[in-house]
Each structure stands twice: as C-alpha cells, then as structure tokens.
C-alpha cells in the first residue's frame, strides 16, 4: 500500500469548520483562585464525587473511564493541580473534546467535588479529499513532475462517537490514480467494565499503474489503459484495555491481490513464482503503551509499540512470513520551551521466500530517514534511529470569523528543530542498490507548525550522506 500525502490535512489548519481530532492543550485552565484559597486551609482533599458537565452525546461512563481519580480518593493539596491537569490532558487524548476545564467545588470540611467541563467537538465530518498517490510530496513534485494523473480525489467521511461510546464509523471513496472504497467501524467497549472492544474493516482498490520493481533504490512504474492491479481486504479486530496507558489488540485480515499477466512477465517475482494472484490471511497482535502529555504531538513522556504477526496459514497461505516490529520513543524537556526526542524503530520478516510486493522496508509510509525521501530500500529487515531537538517559537490562538464561537479559536504552535537520523536496511541478495546493507545517515533543520495536535505541517531542509540536499514538505508527525 502506498503512503499518500494528504493535501486536505493542510486545510484543517485553516478551516475551523473542519476541526481536527483533538484540541491543543490550554495550559491556562486551572481551579478558580477563590477555590484554591479555600483549599489552602488544609493539606489534603477527599474526593466526594466526580462531576461531568457539557457532555451532550458522550456517555458519562466513557469520560470517567479516562479519569484516574475516583470518589473517596485522598489527594494531597500540593499534588492537586498536577493530578487534575494530567487527567484533563488524558481526556483531550481521547479525541472526543475540543477543550476540557476542571475545578473544585462544593467544599465541605475536607471533602469536595471535582468538576470536569468538556467541550464536545463536531462528530460528523465529511470533506473532499485531494491526495497524492506517491510516497511523499517531494517525490510527486520533483520526480513525477507534478503529474495530475498521480492524484486521487474523492470524499472522506466519519461519524465519531456514534453511540456516545467513542465508537467510529468511517468511509473513504476515491477516484483518480487509485479507485478505492473503504468502510470500517470500531467500538472500543462492549462490556460493562469498559475493557473489551471490537471492529471490522473492508476495502477494495484497483490501479492502472503499478510499482512493479525497484532499481538503484528507485521505484519503477508500469502503466496501461486497463486495470493492472486489484486488491481486497476484509478484517476483524479485538481490543483489550484494562489500564489507561496500555492497549492490546488482535487483528485477523484476509488479503487478495490480482495483477495483469503483463506485470508477472515484467517481474515474475512481483507476487513470486510468476503468479498473477495471491490470497493469504494474517493474524497480528499489537501492544501499545503511551504515557505522554499528548498522544498526537508528544513533547514529554514515552511510548512503545510492539507487533508480531503471522502471514499465511490454513488454506490461504500464498504469502507466508513471521514479522516482528518494535518502536519506542522518549520525549523530554531540556529547558523552558526546549524539548528533545529520540525514537528507535526496527522490523524483521522471517521467511524462506518473500516476493517483491511484500519486501518493502525503508522509504514507505512513515518508515524513512529524513533526507532520503526520494529513495526506497527493500529487504527483510531494517532499523531507524531518529533524534530531534525542538524549540517552541510561537504559541498563540487565531480568532476566526463567521464560524461558531465554540470553534472560532484556532490554536497554532510553531517549533524550530534540528535532527539527525541513521538506519540500516538488510537485503539477502542486495538487490535494491547501493543503499542496501550499509549504514545510512541524514541530518537537517526544520519548522513544525502544529494545530489541533494531530495536524502537523513540517518544513525540513535535509542533507544525506551522499551530499544531496533538499527542502521537504510533510503533513504528519515525524516521530
């Protein structure tokens, strides 16, 4: 599957009518001064009740699920603001709310109520999509010469919080370079204890052009008037989340891919053994752990994701391998408005034979070194180490006219950064080119423009070990 550069993501920074999935934390939110003045008379507070206000659709139980304090808890006064702010950020991390405020009310003796006032966002969104079919903007702009034939247009829509349980129904219909239809639904909780969830997805796509092989670390394409490739996928998922920071998931997915005979002739190894069609099932287990100030654009904290999957079993095993994938990141604050981050990603596939279509390693989706956007490294294993130093330059809100007051404040943060990456891609036969089976290094400087946390536009000037320099544009978080 190709990684696409979503131009519509840029408009989210500019259109409050299409708010993104979570609001930037408003660090000014805190208990009212008069309430804190009262609390100074004692050294602790006993939580009488947790009061939730402002939730018109979201169920109270879903909100309380994310809050780490319960009625009857005793909190030291010196820790009160820190604990409430951490819970406020956790509610924002659910992507259900534009903003969250907290307060302490109804003080009687050592007991008081904790109040969380939530601002629900628009949950039904639909907008036109303009997507590039290439791996990144620079590849489309420079190597593909801004060809409009390599563009997908369509409509993307989702209904978040459909039943008030933080569930999501989504669809994506695209035409152009790729004709695609996607439909999915996720329900995080199906039990009273709010621990177990389920989901399903279905997709179909077809192309008239195909990346049938790589030469010298560059993708090679073949095109004709008839459709060259058809892909289908059907999957179900199960989620278990007992604690707040840890999530377990299992996915069972059936894949089917068909290509024209001409593709199998050009590269018999595209699907392996000269085949023009494969069918296989994949079972994947994923463990996620995140403890950070924001799940969308973290600056302080840590995260980990581990995956192990088995492709090909039973009667659907045309492609078979065992894959292990690990990613960990650490974020910390050096000084006021100055942040450091380091991440390590590694992946390995264990198999006796791996067709070209399943051997993509570095350079695809988010698995690339900054400064090597024009290249790919195919193989069975790779690792990428990224280091970034960020400095916040601006943090302000822009008042937008016309739109409802609830959505009129557009938060914008601008951060300057310097970075250095290194990586290694392993190919058993060294088929891909000079970048395979060797250490790779890149470095650069850049600017991140952040709005609504999961909207991040990155401008980066990078240099790689071959001495190549360039300005690169991205619309997703780099770590």
FENSULZI-V753521 format. One record per residue. N is the residue number from 1. RES is the residue in one letter. PSI is psi in whole degrees, 0 to 359 (999 if undefined). D_FIRST is the distance of its C-alpha to the first C-alpha in Angstrom with 1 decimal. Layout:
# FENSULZI-V753521
N/RES/PSI/D_FIRST ; N/RES/PSI/D_FIRST
This chain:
# FENSULZI-V753521
1/X/136/0.0 ; 2/X/147/3.8 ; 3/X/137/6.6 ; 4/X/150/9.3 ; 5/X/117/13.0 ; 6/X/100/14.8 ; 7/X/328/18.2 ; 8/X/337/19.6 ; 9/X/330/19.5 ; 10/X/324/22.3 ; 11/X/337/24.4 ; 12/X/332/24.5 ; 13/X/338/26.6 ; 14/X/339/29.0 ; 15/X/108/29.2 ; 16/X/343/30.9 ; 17/X/345/30.5 ; 18/X/70/26.9 ; 19/X/148/27.3 ; 20/X/187/24.5 ; 21/X/347/24.1 ; 22/X/148/26.9 ; 23/X/150/29.9 ; 24/X/139/31.0 ; 25/X/131/33.7 ; 26/X/97/37.2 ; 27/X/351/39.1 ; 28/X/347/42.4 ; 29/X/132/42.3 ; 30/X/165/45.1 ; 31/X/148/48.0 ; 32/X/141/50.8 ; 33/X/321/53.4 ; 34/X/328/56.2 ; 35/X/317/54.4 ; 36/X/327/53.9 ; 37/X/320/57.5 ; 38/X/319/58.6 ; 39/X/340/56.3 ; 40/X/346/58.0 ; 41/X/351/61.0 ; 42/X/167/59.3 ; 43/X/356/57.1 ; 44/X/167/54.7 ; 45/X/140/53.4 ; 46/X/124/53.0 ; 47/X/114/50.2 ; 48/X/315/51.9 ; 49/X/157/48.9 ; 50/X/117/45.4 ; 51/X/130/45.5 ; 52/X/130/42.4 ; 53/X/152/42.9 ; 54/X/353/40.8 ; 55/X/103/38.4 ; 56/X/326/38.7 ; 57/X/316/35.6 ; 58/X/130/34.4 ; 59/X/143/36.4 ; 60/X/323/38.8 ; 61/X/326/37.7 ; 62/X/322/34.1 ; 63/X/314/35.5 ; 64/X/333/38.0 ; 65/X/328/35.2 ; 66/X/352/33.9 ; 67/X/131/37.4 ; 68/X/7/38.8 ; 69/X/153/42.4 ; 70/X/157/44.5 ; 71/X/135/48.0 ; 72/X/346/50.6 ; 73/X/146/48.8 ; 74/X/129/51.0 ; 75/X/127/49.6 ; 76/X/138/51.5 ; 77/X/323/52.1 ; 78/X/341/51.0 ; 79/X/356/47.5 ; 80/X/308/47.3 ; 81/X/320/45.5 ; 82/X/316/42.9 ; 83/X/316/42.1 ; 84/X/322/41.9 ; 85/X/322/39.7 ; 86/X/320/37.3 ; 87/X/325/37.2 ; 88/X/315/36.7 ; 89/X/324/33.6 ; 90/X/322/32.3 ; 91/X/323/32.8 ; 92/X/327/30.9 ; 93/X/346/28.0 ; 94/X/347/27.6 ; 95/X/20/26.3 ; 96/X/339/29.0 ; 97/X/147/31.6 ; 98/X/323/32.3 ; 99/X/159/35.1 ; 100/X/132/37.2 ; 101/X/150/40.9 ; 102/X/160/43.2 ; 103/X/166/46.9 ; 104/X/123/49.8 ; 105/X/167/52.3 ; 106/X/52/55.3 ; 107/X/126/56.8 ; 108/X/111/59.5 ; 109/X/233/60.9 ; 110/X/1/58.0 ; 111/X/147/55.8 ; 112/X/162/53.4 ; 113/X/142/50.4 ; 114/X/126/47.0 ; 115/X/129/45.5 ; 116/X/119/41.8 ; 117/X/114/41.4 ; 118/X/144/37.8 ; 119/X/104/36.6 ; 120/X/143/34.0 ; 121/X/180/31.4 ; 122/X/128/30.2 ; 123/X/341/28.1 ; 124/X/115/27.2 ; 125/X/141/25.0 ; 126/X/134/23.5 ; 127/X/155/22.7 ; 128/X/149/21.2 ; 129/X/135/17.8 ; 130/X/105/17.4 ; 131/X/145/13.9 ; 132/X/137/13.0 ; 133/X/345/9.9 ; 134/X/170/10.4 ; 135/X/330/9.8 ; 136/X/169/13.2 ; 137/X/317/16.3 ; 138/X/321/18.3 ; 139/X/318/16.1 ; 140/X/316/16.2 ; 141/X/317/19.9 ; 142/X/301/21.2 ; 143/X/325/19.3 ; 144/X/6/18.2 ; 145/X/42/21.6 ; 146/X/34/20.6 ; 147/X/124/19.7 ; 148/X/348/19.5 ; 149/X/345/17.8 ; 150/X/36/14.6 ; 151/X/142/15.0 ; 152/X/134/14.0 ; 153/X/151/17.0 ; 154/X/205/17.7 ; 155/X/134/19.1 ; 156/X/133/18.0 ; 157/X/147/20.6 ; 158/X/147/21.4 ; 159/X/98/24.7 ; 160/X/155/25.1 ; 161/X/44/28.1 ; 162/X/315/28.5 ; 163/X/13/31.4 ; 164/X/7/32.4 ; 165/X/20/30.6 ; 166/X/29/27.7 ; 167/X/162/25.6 ; 168/X/132/22.8 ; 169/X/127/21.9 ; 170/X/154/18.9 ; 171/X/153/17.4 ; 172/X/118/15.1 ; 173/X/121/15.9 ; 174/X/150/14.5 ; 175/X/164/15.8 ; 176/X/234/15.7 ; 177/X/316/13.1 ; 178/X/130/10.9 ; 179/X/120/13.0 ; 180/X/145/11.7 ; 181/X/127/13.8 ; 182/X/137/13.4 ; 183/X/133/16.5 ; 184/X/162/17.3 ; 185/X/136/20.4 ; 186/X/136/21.5 ; 187/X/103/25.1 ; 188/X/330/25.9 ; 189/X/128/29.4 ; 190/X/0/31.0 ; 191/X/165/34.2 ; 192/X/330/37.2 ; 193/X/358/36.7 ; 194/X/58/33.3 ; 195/X/330/31.4 ; 196/X/140/29.2 ; 197/X/165/26.3 ; 198/X/168/23.9 ; 199/X/167/20.9 ; 200/X/160/18.8 ; 201/X/152/15.6 ; 202/X/140/14.6 ; 203/X/151/11.9 ; 204/X/137/11.8 ; 205/X/157/10.1 ; 206/X/150/11.3 ; 207/X/150/11.5 ; 208/X/350/14.5 ; 209/X/147/13.0 ; 210/X/140/10.8 ; 211/X/97/10.4 ; 212/X/345/12.6 ; 213/X/165/14.1 ; 214/X/139/15.0 ; 215/X/130/18.7 ; 216/X/42/20.6 ; 217/X/26/17.6 ; 218/X/140/16.3 ; 219/X/138/13.4 ; 220/X/137/15.1 ; 221/X/150/14.3 ; 222/X/136/16.0 ; 223/X/146/16.9 ; 224/X/172/19.4 ; 225/X/323/20.7 ; 226/X/161/19.6 ; 227/X/130/16.2 ; 228/X/335/14.6 ; 229/X/140/11.7 ; 230/X/132/11.7 ; 231/X/140/9.6 ; 232/X/148/11.5 ; 233/X/138/11.6 ; 234/X/130/14.8 ; 235/X/156/15.7 ; 236/X/155/18.8 ; 237/X/156/19.7 ; 238/X/137/22.9 ; 239/X/138/24.0 ; 240/X/123/27.3 ; 241/X/97/28.6 ; 242/X/311/32.3 ; 243/X/183/32.7 ; 244/X/320/31.4 ; 245/X/346/29.4 ; 246/X/135/27.8 ; 247/X/133/25.3 ; 248/X/137/24.3 ; 249/X/147/21.4 ; 250/X/135/20.4 ; 251/X/133/17.5 ; 252/X/117/17.7 ; 253/X/137/14.7 ; 254/X/129/14.8 ; 255/X/142/11.9 ; 256/X/132/12.8 ; 257/X/133/11.3 ; 258/X/138/13.8 ; 259/X/159/14.2 ; 260/X/156/17.4 ; 261/X/328/20.1 ; 262/X/328/20.1 ; 263/X/316/16.7 ; 264/X/332/18.3 ; 265/X/316/21.3 ; 266/X/319/19.8 ; 267/X/93/18.0 ; 268/X/340/19.4 ; 269/X/4/17.3 ; 270/X/308/13.9 ; 271/X/3/14.1 ; 272/X/137/17.4 ; 273/X/26/21.0 ; 274/X/16/20.5 ; 275/X/154/18.9 ; 276/X/11/17.2 ; 277/X/142/16.0 ; 278/X/152/15.2 ; 279/X/131/15.7 ; 280/X/157/15.6 ; 281/X/150/16.2 ; 282/X/132/15.4 ; 283/X/123/17.9 ; 284/X/136/17.2 ; 285/X/135/20.0 ; 286/X/136/19.6 ; 287/X/124/22.6 ; 288/X/135/22.7 ; 289/X/127/25.8 ; 290/X/130/26.5 ; 291/X/90/29.9 ; 292/X/164/29.8 ; 293/X/328/31.4 ; 294/X/139/28.2 ; 295/X/345/24.9 ; 296/X/320/23.1 ; 297/X/76/24.8 ; 298/X/141/26.9 ; 299/X/336/29.9 ; 300/X/128/31.9 ; 301/X/202/31.0 ; 302/X/159/28.5 ; 303/X/156/25.3 ; 304/X/139/23.7 ; 305/X/128/20.7 ; 306/X/138/20.7 ; 307/X/143/18.4 ; 308/X/132/19.2 ; 309/X/155/17.4 ; 310/X/119/18.3 ; 311/X/132/16.1 ; 312/X/102/18.2 ; 313/X/158/21.6 ; 314/X/214/24.1 ; 315/X/352/23.7 ; 316/X/84/19.9 ; 317/X/35/19.3 ; 318/X/327/17.9 ; 319/X/132/15.7 ; 320/X/136/17.6 ; 321/X/164/17.6 ; 322/X/129/18.8 ; 323/X/135/16.9 ; 324/X/131/18.7 ; 325/X/128/17.4 ; 326/X/138/20.0 ; 327/X/129/20.3 ; 328/X/147/23.6 ; 329/X/146/25.0 ; 330/X/132/28.5 ; 331/X/137/29.8 ; 332/X/165/33.4 ; 333/X/121/36.0 ; 334/X/315/38.2 ; 335/X/173/40.5 ; 336/X/125/40.7 ; 337/X/15/37.6 ; 338/X/126/36.3 ; 339/X/145/33.4 ; 340/X/155/31.7 ; 341/X/143/28.4 ; 342/X/137/27.0 ; 343/X/147/23.8 ; 344/X/126/22.8 ; 345/X/133/19.4 ; 346/X/146/19.3 ; 347/X/142/17.1 ; 348/X/138/18.2 ; 349/X/132/17.2 ; 350/X/116/20.3 ; 351/X/158/20.4 ; 352/X/330/22.5 ; 353/X/138/19.9 ; 354/X/113/16.2 ; 355/X/164/14.5 ; 356/X/318/12.6 ; 357/X/339/9.2 ; 358/X/11/10.0 ; 359/X/17/11.8 ; 360/X/131/9.8 ; 361/X/259/12.1 ; 362/X/146/13.4 ; 363/X/351/12.3 ; 364/X/147/8.6 ; 365/X/235/8.4 ; 366/X/10/12.0 ; 367/X/74/13.0 ; 368/X/160/15.1 ; 369/X/134/18.8 ; 370/X/117/20.3 ; 371/X/350/21.7 ; 372/X/33/19.2 ; 373/X/337/16.6 ; 374/X/354/17.1 ; 375/X/158/16.3 ; 376/X/153/13.9 ; 377/X/108/15.4 ; 378/X/154/14.0 ; 379/X/192/15.9 ; 380/X/348/16.7 ; 381/X/153/18.0 ; 382/X/163/18.2 ; 383/X/151/20.0 ; 384/X/127/20.2 ; 385/X/125/23.3 ; 386/X/138/23.7 ; 387/X/134/27.1 ; 388/X/137/27.9 ; 389/X/123/31.2 ; 390/X/147/31.4 ; 391/X/122/34.5 ; 392/X/126/34.8 ; 393/X/318/36.4 ; 394/X/148/36.5 ; 395/X/103/36.2 ; 396/X/173/37.4 ; 397/X/138/37.0 ; 398/X/128/37.1 ; 399/X/123/39.1 ; 400/X/135/37.5 ; 401/X/170/39.8 ; 402/X/309/39.6 ; 403/X/157/37.0 ; 404/X/150/38.5 ; 405/X/324/40.1 ; 406/X/331/37.9 ; 407/X/10/34.9 ; 408/X/342/36.9 ; 409/X/110/36.5 ; 410/X/108/33.4 ; 411/X/139/33.1 ; 412/X/129/32.0 ; 413/X/138/31.9 ; 414/X/124/31.6 ; 415/X/132/31.2 ; 416/X/152/31.7 ; 417/X/157/30.1 ; 418/X/147/30.3 ; 419/X/160/27.8 ; 420/X/133/27.3 ; 421/X/154/24.3 ; 422/X/154/24.3 ; 423/X/173/21.9 ; 424/X/129/21.7 ; 425/X/130/19.2 ; 426/X/128/20.5 ; 427/X/126/20.0 ; 428/X/321/22.7 ; 429/X/3/23.4 ; 430/X/39/22.6 ; 431/X/338/20.7 ; 432/X/332/18.6 ; 433/X/195/21.6 ; 434/X/344/24.0 ; 435/X/353/21.8 ; 436/X/148/21.2 ; 437/X/41/23.8 ; 438/X/155/25.5 ; 439/X/139/25.9 ; 440/X/143/24.3 ; 441/X/140/25.9 ; 442/X/162/25.3 ; 443/X/165/27.4 ; 444/X/183/28.0 ; 445/X/160/29.3 ; 446/X/182/27.9 ; 447/X/132/28.4 ; 448/X/130/26.5 ; 449/X/116/27.4 ; 450/X/133/26.9 ; 451/X/135/27.6 ; 452/X/40/27.1 ; 453/X/310/25.6 ; 454/X/6/21.9 ; 455/X/110/22.2 ; 456/X/115/22.4 ; 457/X/125/22.6 ; 458/X/129/22.8 ; 459/X/119/24.8 ; 460/X/133/24.8 ; 461/X/114/26.9 ; 462/X/158/25.8 ; 463/X/138/27.2 ; 464/X/177/25.8 ; 465/X/347/28.0 ; 466/X/3/28.0 ; 467/X/6/29.9 ; 468/X/136/27.2 ; 469/X/155/27.5 ; 470/X/158/25.7 ; 471/X/127/25.2 ; 472/X/144/21.7 ; 473/X/132/20.7 ; 474/X/160/18.2 ; 475/X/27/18.1 ; 476/X/158/17.2 ; 477/X/141/19.4 ; 478/X/353/19.3 ; 479/X/999/20.4
